């Protein structure tokens, strides 16, 4: 169908525009695709669902969280029209997307609800060597729990996420593994498990410096955690020296306009 082909082309142009860092032009292309599909095939067309999800990704990256939520929610509604009560990974992915939105904007209770459903589906469908999506859901759920002040729950979720990633990832310094270490360090710090926090931060610091360089903004995140941990342990001189390094990296990043 020619209309479908043109709509798909607009959708693909939107993806390319996003890859080129042109979100406004991407948004225009996505909306042109949507307009064609809705007029020709109606609101419940699967292609509409796909483009709405892409729009949701765009709005999320622009921190337009209300627009992102509306796009993801409508994409999920359309998808469910077609799959019914069947559980599938695309449904889980859309719940994950919605969970990210509410993690970013609140309320956390809605983030928890979305992530609980995402995790339920992924546990059902992902097993053995295919469990990395489970780890991603556990990790985000753990961050939400930590932000909600549920530190023991966060620790359990994040430890399980790290365990799965360690089992399935070949590289010990994969960035996802290092992200897990940072999150665990933050939880241990909140629980006043300062030695455990420092262990996690130290692993993350070494890995991120090797993978990203000593001046990357992500290195400053780990150093911030280390500095805070030193401060809580009343090692104030080490805390001061570490936080001075955080400040140096962040000032340099701000001056260069990037990472």
N, C-alpha and C positions, 0 to 999 in steps of 0.2 A: 504494500500500500504506500503510495507516494507521500501522503500526509504523515504517516508513521515514520517514513524514512527521513523526511525533513525535520520532524520533531526530534528524532534521534540525533540528527546532525547538530541541531541547536544544543541539545544536551551535551554532546561531546565537545562542542565549542566552549560551553561553560566550564567543563572539566579542564580544558586546555588553558582557558583564561585564568582559572584558579592556580594552575601550576605555574603560570607566568606572573603571578602576583597581581592580577587585575580583577579584584572581587566585584567591582561595580559592573564591569563588562560581563563577568561571569553571571551575575544576577540577572542582567538583561537577557542573556542567552537562555538561561533556565526558564525565565518567565515567558519567553517566546515559545519554547518547547511546551510548557504547560498550557498556554493559550490554545495552541494547535490541537493538543491531545484532548483537552476538555471539550472543545467545540466538536471534534470529530467522534470521540469515543466515550465521553461522559466523565463524571467526577471519579468513578470507581475503576478507571483504567489502571492496569499495573504499571504502565509507563509513567503515569502521573505520580504514582507512589515512589518510583525510583527517582524522579526529578525532585520531588518534594524532599526526599532524604538528602539529595545533594545540596539543595537549598538550605536545609537544616545545618549541614556541615559548614556551609559558607557563613551563615549567620552566627554559628557558634564561634568560628574563628574570628569574626568581627566583634565578639562579645555582645551581640544582639540576642540575648538569651530568650526573651519573650517570643521573638520571631522564630528562633530556632526551635523552641518547644512546639509552637503551632505547626511548623512544618513537619517535625518528627511525629507528632501526634496524629496528624492527618495521614501521613504516609503509613503509619501503623494501622490506622482504621481501615484504609483501603486494602492493605495487605491481608488483614484478617477477614475481609469480605471474601477473599479468594481462597484462603487456607482453612478458614473455619476454626475448629478447635484443635486442629493438628498442631503439634509443637514443631518448630523448625528454627534453624540458626538465624535466619533473617529477623524473625520476631524477637529473638534474644538480643540481636544487635541493635534493634530499634529501642528496646528497653534500656540497653546500655547507653545509647545516645541520650535518651531522656534523663537517665540517671546522672550523666555528666552535666547536663544543663542545670539540674536542681542542685548538684554538688557545687556548681559555680554561683548560682543565684539564690539558693534556698527556695523553700524550706527543706531542711535535711530529711524530714519525715517522708517527703515525696521522693527524694533521691533514694532513700532506703527501700521504699515500696518498689520502685522500678528495678533497682539492683537485685532485690530478692527474687523477682520474677526472672530476670536475666540469668541469675545464678542457678535457679531451679531448672531452667530449660537446658542450660549448658551442662550441668551435671548429668542430666538425662541423656544427652546426645553426644557428649565428648568424653571419650574414655581412652585409657592407655596412652599412646604417644600423641593423641589428638587433644590433650587436656590443656594446652596453652590458653585457649579462650576462657577456661575455668579460672586459671590463674589471673588473667586480666580482670575478670569480674570480682574475684576475691580481693585483688589489690585495690580497686576503686571502692568496693564496699568497705574495706579496711580504712581507707582515707576518710570516707563519710563517717564511719563510726568514731574515728579519732576526732574529727571536727565537731562531732556531737558530744564529745566528752566521754564516750564509752571506750575507755582505753584498754580494758581487759579484752573486750570483744574485738577491738581493732588489732590487738596483738595476736590473737588466735587466727584471724582472717589473713593477716599479713604474713604470718609464719607459714601458713598453708600455701599461700601464693608463692612464697620464696622456695618452699620445698619442691613444688611442682616445677618451677622454672629451673631449679638446680638439677632436677632429674632429666629434664628434656632439652636443655640448652647445652651445646657443646662448649661454648666459650665461657670461661669463668668470669670474664669481665664484660659480658654482654650488657648493654645499657639498661635493659629491663631488669636484669639481676641487680644491677647497681641501684636502680630506682627502688627496688624492694628493700635493699639495705638502708637506704636513706629513710624510707618511711618507717622501717622498724627502729632505726635510731631515734626518730622523733617520738615514737610511742614509748620506747624505753626511757627517754628523757622525761616525758610527761609522767611516767610511773616512778620517776626518781631512781630508776635502775641505771645509774650513771656509768658503771663499768661496761654494761651491755650496750648502752648507747654509744660509748666511745668505740667499742669494738666494731659496731655496725658502720659508724661514720668513717672509721679508719679504712675499712675495706672499700667503701664507696669512694673515698677521697683518692686512694691509690688508683682505683680503676678509672675514675673519671679523668684524672690527670693524664693517665696513659692514653685514653681513648680520645679525649677532647682538647688536651693541652692545659697548661697550668693557669692560663688567664681566662678560661671559659667561664661564663656567668654561672653555669651549673656547678662549677667547682666552688664558687662563693657560697652557694646554698649549703654545701656540705661543711665548709669552714664555719658558716654561721652556727650550724648545729654543734660543731666541736667547740666553738667559742662559748656558746651558751652552757655547754656541759662543763667546761672548765670553770665557768663562773659559778655554777651551782655547787661544784666541788670545792669552791673557795680557792681555786688556783688562779688568782686574779691576774698575775703577770702573764701567764700563758693565755688567758682569755683575752687580755688586751692585745697581745701580739697577734693572735689569730684574727681578731675582729679588725685590726688595722689592715690585715691582708684582704679581708672581705671588702673593706672600704676601697682599697686600691683597685681591686678587680672591678667593682661596680662603677667606680668613677671612670675607669678606662672604658668600660662598656658603654656608659652613658655618653662619653665624649665621641666614641666611634659610631654611635647610633645603632649598635647591634650587639651580638654575642662575641 
